[in-house]
């Protein structure tokens, strides 16, 4: 009998309304939710309860454990695919991490989903998203697509998907490239496929990386403390095409000289950074200092990718730059 594996990590999809308002996570067992759905016949469900947390508490260590779990599950030839339930706050980051660590030469899908409302709430999306994930994971149309994010009947590529609203059910969107496909009842329609898949083998030693967002008249003086705190890298969310204030540029230079990796991303929702503007805070100057332009990666996705690269033993700056421009 074919198997559908479900890895649970908590989030709203596992929550139950508390009597004193709010919701308590991990109170709804995923097997109980599955029992209420219209599931395909002749499939066995196997559950792996890895965590019962709010996704704001997700960590690289837990993600590493999930990658190990995925690899072990795929050793079973009877497995048709894996569903991962996750809270929405960091779902896009976790999904991208898992897509980078997806086993090479593997064809079976990993579907990451969650919900904006708990299953005991009126008009909830928990049951609908889980139901759609089940149909998606058994569909031949999702083969060779690697890790997918499923939300509100849409399938997304982890690199570009982001949470765009705090409570709408259609919270997950892509700014520019669009969804990969849709789930309409049992029909899985794929309109486009990723051009390539990346595969990295991470070790357990994850680097300390933070994000600093540029803003009007900012100095970046806080960057001086990152060296004392032994951060290996900082992602700078710069203006537009990758520009910052002169004061911030000087602090970036000092941090690079101390041995810290600096990646430059844009605060725009779409588009790439480019070395166009020749002034004291322009991207050409930052590149001269040794900063790495991160092309069209968002700050969050750039942080995840750099963490994976460094944890995979890729430390050469030119090689890192190449991975962000391929």
Number of C-alpha atoms within 10 A of each C-alpha: 9 16 19 21 23 22 22 25 26 28 28 29 33 30 27 19 17 11 8 6 7 10 16 20 21 21 16 19 15 20 12 9 16 15 9 10 13 10 15 11 8 9 15 15 15 14 17 14 14 15 17 21 20 21 19 12 11 20 11 17 12 15 18 18 13 21 20 12 14 21 15 10 19 18 9 11 9 14 20 22 25 27 25 23 27 29 29 25 19 19 25 25 22 24 26 23 25 25 23 23 25 23 19 13 9 13 16 22 24 28 28 29 26 30 29 24 24 24 21 15 12 8 12 16 21 26 21 19 23 26 21 26 28 24 18 30 23 23 18 12 15 24 17 15 22 25 26 28 27 27 29 20 18 23 30 27 25 25 24 20 25 25 17 13 12 12 11 11 16 17 16 24 19 18 15 11 13 16 22 18 20 20 21 13 12 14 13 22 17 16 11 11 14 12 6 7 14 12 14 20 15 19 12 11 13 17 17 14 19 15 17 15 16 20 15 8 11 13 17 21 12 10 16 13 11 17 16 8 9 13 17 20 24 25 26 29 24 26 21 17 23 29 30 30 20 17 15 24 21 20 17 26 19 16 24 19 12 11 14 21 22 25 28 31 33 27 21 17 14 16 17 18 23 20 15 12 14 11 13 17 19 22 27 20 19 25 16 10 18 19 24 22 27 29 21 22 23 24 24 19 24 25 25 21 22 25 22 24 22 19 18 17 13 17 13 10 13 10 11 19 17 11 15 17 11 7
